Amino acid sequence: MIPAHLLAAAARHARACFPAECCGYLTADAIVECRNAQVDGDHPTHPERGPETGFVIAGAELLAFARSFDGPAPARVVYHSHPNGRAYFSDVDRDNARTAGYPVHHLVIGVTAAGATEAALFTVDGIEVARWPAAVLG
């Protein structure tokens, strides 16, 4: 499914970005940390949502993500964190995933000031396919 070292790396990224949401993607053997454009207000997809409740992968990084599908190491999972400590696929997450249309799963990492609390992997339609407790996230 997702190798333990990639889960741990994504969880570290989530903790480093707290209280904002982190974002990035995983290939088969690497993590690509991306900048959440909501942090600087560069791409306010939802004016009522700030970086603590929303993420947007920044332009150049989004282009690299899209181009990965034509290369030897395509993205397999998009990840982001929920700074409320819960790993769930929200209605906004599902709507954005469906609209984007990329052939990836979605990893959501619950995080608090103390660290990652849990992580869950979802299909584009919001079906949970795996869940990990804090102890596995490092």
The first five atom37 places (N, CA, C, CB, O) and aatype in JSON, in Angstrom:
{
  "aatype": [12, 9, 14, 0, 8, 10, 10, 0, 0, 0, 0, 1, 8, 0, 1, 0, 4, 13, 14, 0, 6, 4, 4, 7, 18, 10, 16, 0, 3, 0, 9, 19, 6, 4, 1, 2, 0, 5, 19, 3, 7, 3, 8, 14, 16, 8, 14, 6, 1, 7, 14, 6, 16, 7, 13, 19, 9, 0, 7, 0, 6, 10, 10, 0, 13, 0, 1, 15, 13, 3, 7, 14, 0, 14, 0, 1, 19, 19, 18, 8, 15, 8, 14, 2, 7, 1, 0, 18, 13, 15, 3, 19, 3, 1, 3, 2, 0, 1, 16, 0, 7, 18, 14, 19, 8, 8, 10, 19, 9, 7, 19, 16, 0, 0, 7, 0, 16, 6, 0, 0, 10, 13, 16, 19, 3, 7, 9, 6, 19, 0, 1, 17, 14, 0, 0, 19, 10, 7],
  "atom_mask": [
    [1, 1, 1, 1, 1],
    [1, 1, 1, 1, 1],
    [1, 1, 1, 1, 1],
    [1, 1, 1, 1, 1],
    [1, 1, 1, 1, 1],
    [1, 1, 1, 1, 1],
    [1, 1, 1, 1, 1],
    [1, 1, 1, 1, 1],
    [1, 1, 1, 1, 1],
    [1, 1, 1, 1, 1],
    [1, 1, 1, 1, 1],
    [1, 1, 1, 1, 1],
    [1, 1, 1, 1, 1],
    [1, 1, 1, 1, 1],
    [1, 1, 1, 1, 1],
    [1, 1, 1, 1, 1],
    [1, 1, 1, 1, 1],
    [1, 1, 1, 1, 1],
    [1, 1, 1, 1, 1],
    [1, 1, 1, 1, 1],
    [1, 1, 1, 1, 1],
    [1, 1, 1, 1, 1],
    [1, 1, 1, 1, 1],
    [1, 1, 1, 0, 1],
    [1, 1, 1, 1, 1],
    [1, 1, 1, 1, 1],
    [1, 1, 1, 1, 1],
    [1, 1, 1, 1, 1],
    [1, 1, 1, 1, 1],
    [1, 1, 1, 1, 1],
    [1, 1, 1, 1, 1],
    [1, 1, 1, 1, 1],
    [1, 1, 1, 1, 1],
    [1, 1, 1, 1, 1],
    [1, 1, 1, 1, 1],
    [1, 1, 1, 1, 1],
    [1, 1, 1, 1, 1],
    [1, 1, 1, 1, 1],
    [1, 1, 1, 1, 1],
    [1, 1, 1, 1, 1],
    [1, 1, 1, 0, 1],
    [1, 1, 1, 1, 1],
    [1, 1, 1, 1, 1],
    [1, 1, 1, 1, 1],
    [1, 1, 1, 1, 1],
    [1, 1, 1, 1, 1],
    [1, 1, 1, 1, 1],
    [1, 1, 1, 1, 1],
    [1, 1, 1, 1, 1],
    [1, 1, 1, 0, 1],
    [1, 1, 1, 1, 1],
    [1, 1, 1, 1, 1],
    [1, 1, 1, 1, 1],
    [1, 1, 1, 0, 1],
    [1, 1, 1, 1, 1],
    [1, 1, 1, 1, 1],
    [1, 1, 1, 1, 1],
    [1, 1, 1, 1, 1],
    [1, 1, 1, 0, 1],
    [1, 1, 1, 1, 1],
    [1, 1, 1, 1, 1],
    [1, 1, 1, 1, 1],
    [1, 1, 1, 1, 1],
    [1, 1, 1, 1, 1],
    [1, 1, 1, 1, 1],
    [1, 1, 1, 1, 1],
    [1, 1, 1, 1, 1],
    [1, 1, 1, 1, 1],
    [1, 1, 1, 1, 1],
    [1, 1, 1, 1, 1],
    [1, 1, 1, 0, 1],
    [1, 1, 1, 1, 1],
    [1, 1, 1, 1, 1],
    [1, 1, 1, 1, 1],
    [1, 1, 1, 1, 1],
    [1, 1, 1, 1, 1],
    [1, 1, 1, 1, 1],
    [1, 1, 1, 1, 1],
    [1, 1, 1, 1, 1],
    [1, 1, 1, 1, 1],
    [1, 1, 1, 1, 1],
    [1, 1, 1, 1, 1],
    [1, 1, 1, 1, 1],
    [1, 1, 1, 1, 1],
    [1, 1, 1, 0, 1],
    [1, 1, 1, 1, 1],
    [1, 1, 1, 1, 1],
    [1, 1, 1, 1, 1],
    [1, 1, 1, 1, 1],
    [1, 1, 1, 1, 1],
    [1, 1, 1, 1, 1],
    [1, 1, 1, 1, 1],
    [1, 1, 1, 1, 1],
    [1, 1, 1, 1, 1],
    [1, 1, 1, 1, 1],
    [1, 1, 1, 1, 1],
    [1, 1, 1, 1, 1],
    [1, 1, 1, 1, 1],
    [1, 1, 1, 1, 1],
    [1, 1, 1, 1, 1],
    [1, 1, 1, 0, 1],
    [1, 1, 1, 1, 1],
    [1, 1, 1, 1, 1],
    [1, 1, 1, 1, 1],
    [1, 1, 1, 1, 1],
    [1, 1, 1, 1, 1],
    [1, 1, 1, 1, 1],
    [1, 1, 1, 1, 1],
    [1, 1, 1, 1, 1],
    [1, 1, 1, 0, 1],
    [1, 1, 1, 1, 1],
    [1, 1, 1, 1, 1],
    [1, 1, 1, 1, 1],
    [1, 1, 1, 1, 1],
    [1, 1, 1, 0, 1],
    [1, 1, 1, 1, 1],
    [1, 1, 1, 1, 1],
    [1, 1, 1, 1, 1],
    [1, 1, 1, 1, 1],
    [1, 1, 1, 1, 1],
    [1, 1, 1, 1, 1],
    [1, 1, 1, 1, 1],
    [1, 1, 1, 1, 1],
    [1, 1, 1, 1, 1],
    [1, 1, 1, 1, 1],
    [1, 1, 1, 0, 1],
    [1, 1, 1, 1, 1],
    [1, 1, 1, 1, 1],
    [1, 1, 1, 1, 1],
    [1, 1, 1, 1, 1],
    [1, 1, 1, 1, 1],
    [1, 1, 1, 1, 1],
    [1, 1, 1, 1, 1],
    [1, 1, 1, 1, 1],
    [1, 1, 1, 1, 1],
    [1, 1, 1, 1, 1],
    [1, 1, 1, 1, 1],
    [1, 1, 1, 0, 1]
  ],
  "atom_positions": [
    [[0.85, -1.19, 0.0], [0.0, 0.0, 0.0], [0.89, 1.25, 0.0], [-0.96, 0.0, 1.24], [1.4, 1.63, -1.06]],
    [[1.09, 1.89, 1.14], [2.02, 3.02, 1.23], [3.15, 2.59, 2.17], [1.3, 4.34, 1.75], [2.89, 2.21, 3.31]],
    [[4.39, 2.65, 1.7], [5.52, 2.26, 2.56], [5.58, 3.12, 3.83], [6.84, 2.38, 1.79], [5.26, 4.31, 3.81]],
    [[6.0, 2.51, 4.93], [6.04, 3.17, 6.23], [6.88, 4.44, 6.2], [6.58, 2.23, 7.28], [6.52, 5.44, 6.83]],
    [[8.01, 4.42, 5.47], [8.87, 5.61, 5.46], [8.19, 6.79, 4.75], [10.2, 5.29, 4.78], [8.45, 7.95, 5.09]],
    [[7.33, 6.52, 3.77], [6.61, 7.61, 3.1], [5.49, 8.13, 3.99], [6.04, 7.14, 1.75], [5.25, 9.34, 4.03]],
    [[4.81, 7.26, 4.7], [3.8, 7.7, 5.67], [4.43, 8.59, 6.73], [3.12, 6.49, 6.33], [3.89, 9.65, 7.06]],
    [[5.57, 8.17, 7.25], [6.26, 8.95, 8.29], [6.71, 10.3, 7.75], [7.48, 8.18, 8.83], [6.61, 11.31, 8.45]],
    [[7.2, 10.33, 6.51], [7.64, 11.6, 5.92], [6.45, 12.55, 5.72], [8.34, 11.34, 4.56], [6.57, 13.75, 5.98]],
    [[5.32, 12.03, 5.27], [4.13, 12.87, 5.1], [3.65, 13.39, 6.45], [2.99, 12.08, 4.4], [3.22, 14.54, 6.56]],
    [[3.71, 12.55, 7.48], [3.31, 12.98, 8.83], [4.24, 14.06, 9.36], [3.3, 11.77, 9.79], [3.78, 15.0, 10.01]],
    [[5.54, 13.95, 9.1], [6.49, 15.01, 9.51], [6.17, 16.32, 8.8], [7.96, 14.59, 9.19], [6.23, 17.39, 9.41]],
    [[5.83, 16.24, 7.51], [5.46, 17.43, 6.75], [4.2, 18.07, 7.35], [5.23, 17.09, 5.25], [4.11, 19.29, 7.47]],
    [[3.23, 17.24, 7.73], [2.0, 17.75, 8.34], [2.31, 18.49, 9.63], [1.01, 16.61, 8.62], [1.78, 19.57, 9.88]],
    [[3.17, 17.91, 10.45], [3.53, 18.56, 11.74], [4.28, 19.86, 11.49], [4.41, 17.6, 12.6], [4.06, 20.84, 12.2]],
    [[5.17, 19.88, 10.5], [5.96, 21.09, 10.21], [5.08, 22.24, 9.72], [7.03, 20.78, 9.16], [5.4, 23.4, 9.96]],
    [[4.0, 21.92, 9.05], [3.11, 22.96, 8.5], [2.03, 23.4, 9.49], [2.45, 22.46, 7.24], [1.42, 24.45, 9.29]],
    [[1.79, 22.64, 10.53], [0.76, 22.96, 11.5], [0.94, 24.39, 12.02], [0.78, 21.96, 12.66], [2.07, 24.74, 12.35]],
    [[-0.09, 25.22, 12.1], [-1.51, 24.9, 12.06], [-2.13, 24.96, 10.66], [-2.24, 25.84, 12.95], [-3.34, 24.77, 10.51]],
    [[-1.34, 25.22, 9.63], [-1.86, 25.21, 8.26], [-1.9, 23.77, 7.75], [-0.98, 26.11, 7.32], [-1.22, 22.89, 8.28]],
    [[-2.7, 23.55, 6.73], [-2.71, 22.25, 6.07], [-1.44, 22.12, 5.23], [-3.98, 22.08, 5.18], [-0.98, 23.08, 4.62]],
    [[-0.87, 20.93, 5.21], [0.23, 20.64, 4.31], [-0.37, 20.01, 3.06], [1.29, 19.69, 4.97], [-1.55, 19.65, 3.03]],
    [[0.45, 19.89, 2.02], [0.0, 19.19, 0.82], [1.22, 18.69, 0.04], [-0.88, 20.11, -0.07], [2.33, 19.22, 0.18]],
    [[0.99, 17.68, -0.75], [2.05, 17.11, -1.56], [1.55, 15.85, -2.23], [0.0, 0.0, 0.0], [0.34, 15.6, -2.28]],
    [[2.48, 15.07, -2.74], [2.1, 13.82, -3.38], [3.19, 12.78, -3.22], [1.8, 14.03, -4.86], [4.35, 13.09, -2.93]],
    [[2.79, 11.53, -3.4], [3.7, 10.4, -3.29], [3.8, 9.7, -4.62], [3.24, 9.43, -2.19], [2.8, 9.51, -5.32]],
    [[5.02, 9.31, -4.96], [5.23, 8.4, -6.08], [5.42, 7.02, -5.44], [6.48, 8.83, -6.98], [5.19, 6.87, -4.24]],
    [[5.81, 6.04, -6.19], [5.99, 4.7, -5.63], [7.06, 4.67, -4.53], [6.36, 3.72, -6.72], [6.98, 3.86, -3.61]],
    [[8.06, 5.56, -4.63], [9.15, 5.5, -3.66], [9.66, 6.85, -3.19], [10.28, 4.76, -4.25], [10.77, 6.94, -2.67]],
    [[8.86, 7.9, -3.36], [9.31, 9.23, -2.92], [8.12, 10.08, -2.5], [10.1, 9.93, -4.03], [6.98, 9.87, -2.92]],
    [[8.42, 11.06, -1.66], [7.44, 12.05, -1.26], [7.85, 13.38, -1.9], [7.34, 12.17, 0.31], [9.03, 13.72, -1.93]],
    [[6.88, 14.11, -2.4], [7.14, 15.43, -2.97], [6.31, 16.42, -2.16], [6.79, 15.49, -4.51], [5.1, 16.51, -2.31]],
    [[7.0, 17.17, -1.29], [6.32, 18.18, -0.48], [6.02, 19.38, -1.36], [7.19, 18.59, 0.74], [6.88, 19.86, -2.1]],
    [[4.8, 19.87, -1.27], [4.39, 21.04, -2.06], [4.05, 22.19, -1.12], [3.19, 20.7, -2.97], [3.81, 22.0, 0.07]],
    [[4.03, 23.38, -1.68], [3.66, 24.58, -0.94], [2.15, 24.74, -1.02], [4.38, 25.84, -1.49], [1.55, 24.62, -2.09]],
    [[1.54, 25.01, 0.12], [0.11, 25.3, 0.16], [-0.07, 26.77, -0.19], [-0.5, 24.96, 1.57], [0.22, 27.65, 0.62]],
    [[-0.56, 27.04, -1.4], [-0.72, 28.42, -1.86], [-1.73, 29.2, -1.02], [-1.14, 28.44, -3.31], [-1.74, 30.43, -1.07]],
    [[-2.58, 28.51, -0.27], [-3.53, 29.21, 0.6], [-2.8, 29.96, 1.72], [-4.53, 28.21, 1.2], [-3.32, 30.95, 2.23]],
    [[-1.6, 29.5, 2.09], [-0.86, 30.14, 3.18], [-0.57, 31.61, 2.87], [0.46, 29.39, 3.44], [-0.7, 32.47, 3.75]],
    [[-0.19, 31.89, 1.64], [0.11, 33.27, 1.24], [-1.06, 33.96, 0.57], [1.3, 33.28, 0.31], [-0.95, 35.1, 0.13]],
    [[-2.19, 33.27, 0.48], [-3.34, 33.84, -0.2], [-3.14, 33.9, -1.7], [0.0, 0.0, 0.0], [-3.83, 34.66, -2.39]],
    [[-2.19, 33.11, -2.22], [-1.9, 33.13, -3.66], [-3.02, 32.55, -4.51], [-0.63, 32.37, -3.93], [-3.14, 32.89, -5.69]],
    [[-3.85, 31.7, -3.93], [-4.87, 31.03, -4.7], [-6.07, 30.73, -3.81], [-4.32, 29.73, -5.34], [-6.31, 29.58, -3.46]],
    [[-6.8, 31.73, -3.45], [-7.92, 31.5, -2.54], [-9.11, 30.83, -3.24], [-8.37, 32.82, -1.92], [-10.01, 31.52, -3.72]],
    [[-9.1, 29.51, -3.31], [-10.16, 28.79, -4.0], [-11.51, 28.99, -3.33], [-9.84, 27.31, -4.06], [-12.55, 29.04, -3.99]],
    [[-11.48, 29.11, -2.04], [-12.7, 29.38, -1.27], [-12.37, 30.54, -0.34], [-13.19, 28.1, -0.47], [-11.66, 30.35, 0.64]],
    [[-12.87, 31.74, -0.63], [-12.52, 32.9, 0.19], [-12.79, 32.69, 1.68], [-13.28, 34.09, -0.28], [-12.11, 33.29, 2.52]],
    [[-13.76, 31.86, 2.02], [-14.08, 31.62, 3.43], [-13.13, 30.63, 4.08], [-15.5, 31.13, 3.57], [-13.19, 30.43, 5.29]],
    [[-12.26, 30.0, 3.29], [-11.33, 29.0, 3.82], [-9.91, 29.54, 3.78], [-11.43, 27.68, 3.02], [-9.46, 30.04, 2.75]],
    [[-9.23, 29.45, 4.89], [-7.84, 29.84, 4.96], [-6.95, 28.62, 4.93], [0.0, 0.0, 0.0], [-7.43, 27.51, 4.69]],
    [[-5.66, 28.79, 5.18], [-4.73, 27.66, 5.14], [-4.95, 26.63, 6.24], [-3.33, 28.17, 5.22], [-4.43, 25.51, 6.15]],
    [[-5.7, 26.99, 7.27], [-5.99, 26.03, 8.33], [-7.13, 25.08, 7.94], [-6.35, 26.76, 9.61], [-7.33, 24.05, 8.59]],
    [[-7.86, 25.43, 6.88], [-9.0, 24.6, 6.47], [-9.01, 24.3, 4.97], [-10.29, 25.29, 6.86], [-9.99, 23.76, 4.46]],
    [[-7.94, 24.64, 4.28], [-7.89, 24.37, 2.85], [-6.47, 24.34, 2.32], [0.0, 0.0, 0.0], [-5.55, 24.9, 2.92]],
    [[-6.3, 23.67, 1.2], [-4.99, 23.64, 0.55], [-5.15, 23.76, -0.95], [-4.22, 22.34, 0.92], [-6.16, 23.34, -1.53]],
    [[-4.13, 24.33, -1.56], [-4.02, 24.39, -3.02], [-2.55, 24.16, -3.33], [-4.54, 25.78, -3.6], [-1.69, 24.91, -2.85]],
    [[-2.25, 23.15, -4.11], [-0.86, 22.93, -4.52], [-0.47, 24.06, -5.45], [-0.66, 21.52, -5.22], [-1.17, 24.35, -6.42]],
    [[0.65, 24.7, -5.16], [1.11, 25.88, -5.89], [1.39, 25.58, -7.36], [2.36, 26.45, -5.23], [1.66, 24.43, -7.72]],
    [[1.31, 26.59, -8.2], [1.37, 26.48, -9.66], [2.46, 25.61, -10.25], [0.0, 0.0, 0.0], [2.15, 24.63, -10.93]],
    [[3.73, 25.93, -10.0], [4.83, 25.16, -10.59], [4.82, 23.72, -10.08], [6.19, 25.82, -10.28], [5.13, 22.79, -10.81]],
    [[4.46, 23.55, -8.8], [4.41, 22.21, -8.23], [3.23, 21.41, -8.79], [4.32, 22.29, -6.7], [3.33, 20.2, -8.98]],
    [[2.13, 22.1, -9.05], [0.98, 21.43, -9.66], [1.32, 20.98, -11.08], [-0.25, 22.36, -9.67], [0.92, 19.9, -11.51]],
    [[2.07, 21.8, -11.79], [2.5, 21.44, -13.14], [3.41, 20.2, -13.09], [3.23, 22.63, -13.82], [3.27, 19.29, -13.91]],
    [[4.35, 20.17, -12.14], [5.24, 19.01, -12.0], [4.43, 17.75, -11.66], [6.31, 19.26, -10.9], [4.7, 16.67, -12.17]],
    [[3.44, 17.91, -10.79], [2.55, 16.8, -10.46], [1.86, 16.27, -11.71], [1.49, 17.24, -9.41], [1.88, 15.06, -11.97]],
    [[1.25, 17.16, -12.49], [0.55, 16.75, -13.71], [1.5, 16.09, -14.71], [-0.13, 17.95, -14.37], [1.14, 15.1, -15.35]],
    [[2.69, 16.63, -14.84], [3.67, 16.06, -15.77], [4.19, 14.7, -15.32], [4.84, 17.02, -15.95], [4.67, 13.91, -16.13]],
    [[4.09, 14.42, -14.02], [4.61, 13.15, -13.51], [3.91, 11.94, -14.17], [4.43, 13.08, -11.99], [4.5, 10.87, -14.26]],
    [[2.68, 12.13, -14.61], [1.95, 11.02, -15.21], [2.52, 10.59, -16.56], [0.5, 11.41, -15.37], [2.22, 9.5, -17.05]],
    [[3.32, 11.45, -17.16], [3.97, 11.12, -18.43], [5.4, 10.63, -18.24], [3.96, 12.32, -19.34], [6.09, 10.36, -19.23]],
    [[5.85, 10.52, -17.0], [7.23, 10.14, -16.73], [7.34, 8.78, -16.06], [0.0, 0.0, 0.0], [6.35, 8.07, -15.92]],
    [[8.56, 8.43, -15.65], [8.81, 7.12, -15.07], [8.34, 6.96, -13.62], [10.27, 6.82, -15.13], [8.25, 5.84, -13.12]],
    [[8.03, 8.08, -12.94], [7.62, 8.01, -11.53], [6.33, 8.82, -11.33], [8.75, 8.53, -10.6], [6.37, 9.9, -10.74]],
    [[5.21, 8.3, -11.81], [3.96, 9.05, -11.7], [3.48, 9.17, -10.25], [2.89, 8.4, -12.54], [3.73, 8.3, -9.42]],
    [[2.8, 10.26, -9.98], [2.16, 10.43, -8.68], [1.12, 9.32, -8.5], [1.49, 11.84, -8.54], [0.42, 8.95, -9.44]],
    [[1.04, 8.8, -7.29], [0.07, 7.75, -6.99], [-0.92, 8.18, -5.92], [0.79, 6.48, -6.55], [-2.05, 7.69, -5.85]],
    [[-0.47, 9.11, -5.07], [-1.29, 9.56, -3.94], [-1.08, 11.05, -3.75], [-0.94, 8.78, -2.64], [0.06, 11.52, -3.72]],
    [[-2.17, 11.81, -3.61], [-2.1, 13.2, -3.18], [-2.34, 13.17, -1.67], [-3.16, 14.13, -3.93], [-3.21, 12.44, -1.2]],
    [[-1.58, 13.96, -0.92], [-1.82, 13.99, 0.52], [-2.0, 15.41, 1.0], [-0.67, 13.32, 1.28], [-1.49, 16.36, 0.41]],
    [[-2.74, 15.53, 2.09], [-2.86, 16.8, 2.81], [-3.22, 16.5, 4.25], [-3.93, 17.72, 2.14], [-3.58, 15.37, 4.59]],
    [[-3.11, 17.51, 5.09], [-3.41, 17.31, 6.5], [-4.68, 18.04, 6.9], [-2.24, 17.79, 7.36], [-5.14, 18.97, 6.24]],
    [[-5.23, 17.57, 8.01], [-6.35, 18.25, 8.66], [-5.85, 18.64, 10.06], [-7.65, 17.33, 8.73], [-5.68, 17.79, 10.92]],
    [[-5.62, 19.94, 10.26], [-5.1, 20.4, 11.55], [-6.06, 20.25, 12.73], [-4.73, 21.83, 11.43], [-5.73, 20.68, 13.83]],
    [[-7.21, 19.65, 12.53], [-8.12, 19.39, 13.64], [-7.88, 18.0, 14.24], [-9.57, 19.51, 13.17], [-8.62, 17.58, 15.14]],
    [[-6.86, 17.3, 13.76], [-6.5, 16.01, 14.32], [-7.25, 14.83, 13.77], [0.0, 0.0, 0.0], [-7.05, 13.7, 14.24]],
    [[-8.11, 15.04, 12.79], [-8.93, 13.94, 12.26], [-8.6, 13.67, 10.8], [-10.42, 14.26, 12.42], [-8.4, 14.6, 10.02]],
    [[-8.56, 12.4, 10.44], [-8.28, 11.99, 9.06], [-9.58, 11.54, 8.42], [-7.21, 10.85, 9.01], [-10.02, 10.4, 8.61]],
    [[-10.2, 12.42, 7.66], [-11.45, 12.11, 6.97], [-11.43, 12.81, 5.62], [-12.69, 12.56, 7.81], [-10.68, 13.76, 5.42]],
    [[-12.24, 12.34, 4.7], [-12.31, 12.92, 3.36], [-13.57, 13.78, 3.34], [-12.35, 11.8, 2.23], [-14.69, 13.28, 3.23]],
    [[-13.36, 15.08, 3.43], [-14.5, 16.0, 3.52], [-15.23, 16.11, 2.18], [-14.02, 17.39, 3.97], [-14.73, 15.65, 1.15]],
    [[-16.4, 16.7, 2.21], [-17.14, 16.93, 0.97], [-16.34, 17.79, 0.0], [-18.5, 17.59, 1.27], [-16.34, 17.54, -1.2]],
    [[-15.64, 18.81, 0.53], [-14.8, 19.67, -0.32], [-13.65, 18.86, -0.9], [-14.26, 20.87, 0.49], [-13.33, 19.01, -2.08]],
    [[-13.03, 18.01, -0.08], [-11.95, 17.15, -0.58], [-12.44, 16.29, -1.75], [-11.4, 16.24, 0.55], [-11.79, 16.21, -2.79]],
    [[-13.6, 15.66, -1.56], [-14.15, 14.78, -2.59], [-14.51, 15.58, -3.85], [-15.4, 14.06, -2.07], [-14.19, 15.15, -4.96]],
    [[-15.15, 16.71, -3.68], [-15.52, 17.53, -4.84], [-14.28, 17.98, -5.62], [-16.33, 18.75, -4.4], [-14.26, 17.92, -6.85]],
    [[-13.26, 18.42, -4.9], [-12.03, 18.86, -5.57], [-11.33, 17.7, -6.26], [-11.08, 19.52, -4.56], [-10.82, 17.86, -7.37]],
    [[-11.3, 16.54, -5.62], [-10.66, 15.36, -6.23], [-11.37, 14.94, -7.51], [-10.63, 14.19, -5.23], [-10.74, 14.64, -8.52]],
    [[-12.69, 14.93, -7.45], [-13.46, 14.55, -8.64], [-13.27, 15.56, -9.76], [-14.95, 14.42, -8.29], [-13.12, 15.18, -10.92]],
    [[-13.29, 16.83, -9.43], [-13.13, 17.88, -10.44], [-11.76, 17.8, -11.09], [-13.32, 19.26, -9.82], [-11.63, 17.94, -12.31]],
    [[-10.72, 17.57, -10.28], [-9.35, 17.5, -10.81], [-9.19, 16.29, -11.75], [-8.33, 17.41, -9.66], [-8.54, 16.4, -12.79]],
    [[-9.78, 15.18, -11.38], [-9.79, 14.01, -12.26], [-8.48, 13.24, -12.38], [0.0, 0.0, 0.0], [-8.33, 12.46, -13.31]],
    [[-7.55, 13.43, -11.46], [-6.28, 12.7, -11.55], [-6.45, 11.27, -11.04], [-5.18, 13.43, -10.74], [-7.24, 11.03, -10.12]],
    [[-5.73, 10.32, -11.63], [-5.86, 8.91, -11.23], [-5.04, 8.57, -10.0], [-5.44, 8.0, -12.39], [-4.08, 7.8, -10.07]],
    [[-5.41, 9.15, -8.87], [-4.66, 8.97, -7.63], [-5.62, 8.7, -6.47], [-3.77, 10.2, -7.33], [-6.81, 9.0, -6.55]],
    [[-5.07, 8.15, -5.4], [-5.79, 8.05, -4.14], [-5.44, 9.31, -3.33], [-5.41, 6.73, -3.35], [-4.59, 10.1, -3.73]],
    [[-6.11, 9.47, -2.21], [-5.91, 10.67, -1.38], [-5.65, 10.26, 0.06], [-7.14, 11.62, -1.46], [-6.45, 9.56, 0.68]],
    [[-4.51, 10.7, 0.59], [-4.11, 10.43, 1.96], [-4.39, 11.68, 2.78], [-2.6, 10.02, 2.05], [-3.95, 12.77, 2.43]],
    [[-5.13, 11.51, 3.86], [-5.41, 12.63, 4.77], [-4.78, 12.29, 6.11], [-6.96, 12.88, 4.92], [-4.96, 11.2, 6.65]],
    [[-4.03, 13.26, 6.64], [-3.31, 13.07, 7.9], [-3.91, 14.01, 8.94], [-1.78, 13.33, 7.74], [-3.91, 15.22, 8.76]],
    [[-4.43, 13.44, 10.02], [-4.9, 14.26, 11.13], [-3.7, 14.71, 11.94], [0.0, 0.0, 0.0], [-2.81, 13.91, 12.23]],
    [[-3.66, 15.99, 12.29], [-2.5, 16.51, 13.03], [-2.95, 17.56, 14.04], [-1.46, 17.11, 12.06], [-3.9, 18.3, 13.8]],
    [[-2.25, 17.6, 15.16], [-2.45, 18.62, 16.17], [-1.07, 19.2, 16.5], [-3.15, 18.03, 17.46], [-0.06, 18.8, 15.91]],
    [[-1.02, 20.13, 17.44], [0.27, 20.69, 17.84], [1.2, 19.62, 18.4], [0.06, 21.79, 18.89], [2.42, 19.77, 18.35]],
    [[0.64, 18.55, 18.92], [1.45, 17.46, 19.49], [1.97, 16.48, 18.45], [0.64, 16.71, 20.51], [2.88, 15.71, 18.73]],
    [[1.4, 16.51, 17.24], [1.86, 15.61, 16.19], [0.72, 14.95, 15.44], [0.0, 0.0, 0.0], [-0.45, 15.27, 15.67]],
    [[1.08, 14.03, 14.55], [0.08, 13.32, 13.74], [-0.72, 12.38, 14.64], [0.77, 12.52, 12.59], [-0.16, 11.68, 15.48]],
    [[-2.03, 12.37, 14.44], [-2.92, 11.56, 15.26], [-3.4, 10.3, 14.54], [-4.11, 12.37, 15.69], [-3.64, 9.27, 15.16]],
    [[-3.53, 10.39, 13.22], [-3.99, 9.27, 12.41], [-3.84, 9.64, 10.94], [-5.46, 8.89, 12.74], [-3.63, 10.81, 10.61]],
    [[-3.96, 8.66, 10.07], [-3.95, 8.91, 8.63], [-4.91, 7.91, 7.99], [-2.5, 8.8, 8.02], [-5.09, 6.8, 8.48]],
    [[-5.52, 8.33, 6.88], [-6.43, 7.44, 6.16], [-6.28, 7.68, 4.66], [-7.89, 7.67, 6.61], [-6.01, 8.79, 4.22]],
    [[-6.45, 6.62, 3.9], [-6.32, 6.65, 2.46], [-7.71, 6.46, 1.85], [-5.32, 5.58, 1.95], [-8.46, 5.57, 2.25]],
    [[-8.03, 7.3, 0.85], [-9.35, 7.29, 0.24], [-9.25, 7.25, -1.28], [-10.15, 8.52, 0.68], [-8.27, 7.7, -1.87]],
    [[-10.29, 6.7, -1.9], [-10.43, 6.8, -3.34], [-11.0, 8.18, -3.65], [-11.36, 5.66, -3.91], [-11.39, 8.91, -2.74]],
    [[-11.04, 8.55, -4.91], [-11.59, 9.83, -5.33], [-13.05, 9.97, -4.87], [-11.5, 9.97, -6.86], [-13.51, 11.08, -4.61]],
    [[-13.74, 8.87, -4.78], [-15.15, 8.89, -4.36], [-15.33, 8.9, -2.85], [-15.86, 7.71, -4.94], [-16.45, 8.87, -2.36]],
    [[-14.22, 8.94, -2.12], [-14.3, 9.02, -0.67], [-14.41, 7.69, 0.04], [0.0, 0.0, 0.0], [-14.73, 7.64, 1.23]],
    [[-14.14, 6.6, -0.66], [-14.17, 5.28, -0.02], [-12.85, 5.07, 0.7], [-14.43, 4.15, -1.07], [-11.78, 5.16, 0.1]],
    [[-12.93, 4.79, 2.0], [-11.71, 4.56, 2.78], [-11.16, 3.18, 2.47], [-11.99, 4.7, 4.3], [-11.88, 2.18, 2.53]],
    [[-9.86, 3.13, 2.12], [-9.23, 1.85, 1.78], [-8.15, 1.44, 2.77], [-8.64, 1.93, 0.4], [-7.71, 0.29, 2.76]],
    [[-7.71, 2.37, 3.63], [-6.7, 2.04, 4.65], [-6.71, 3.11, 5.72], [-5.28, 1.9, 4.01], [-7.1, 4.26, 5.47]],
    [[-6.29, 2.73, 6.93], [-6.2, 3.68, 8.05], [-5.01, 3.28, 8.92], [-7.53, 3.7, 8.9], [-4.74, 2.1, 9.12]],
    [[-4.3, 4.3, 9.42], [-3.13, 4.08, 10.26], [-3.24, 4.91, 11.53], [-1.83, 4.43, 9.5], [-3.65, 6.07, 11.48]],
    [[-2.87, 4.33, 12.68], [-2.87, 5.08, 13.93], [-1.6, 5.91, 14.07], [-3.02, 4.13, 15.12], [-0.66, 5.76, 13.3]],
    [[-1.6, 6.79, 15.06], [-0.46, 7.68, 15.31], [0.85, 6.91, 15.46], [-0.71, 8.52, 16.55], [1.9, 7.36, 14.99]],
    [[0.81, 5.77, 16.1], [2.03, 4.99, 16.38], [2.76, 4.59, 15.11], [1.67, 3.73, 17.18], [3.99, 4.46, 15.12]],
    [[2.05, 4.4, 14.02], [2.67, 3.99, 12.76], [3.27, 5.19, 12.03], [1.66, 3.29, 11.87], [4.13, 5.03, 11.17]],
    [[2.82, 6.39, 12.37], [3.22, 7.59, 11.64], [4.52, 8.21, 12.13], [2.13, 8.61, 11.71], [5.0, 9.2, 11.57]],
    [[5.09, 7.66, 13.17], [6.37, 8.14, 13.64], [6.35, 9.25, 14.58], [0.0, 0.0, 0.0], [7.4, 9.71, 15.02]]
  ]
}
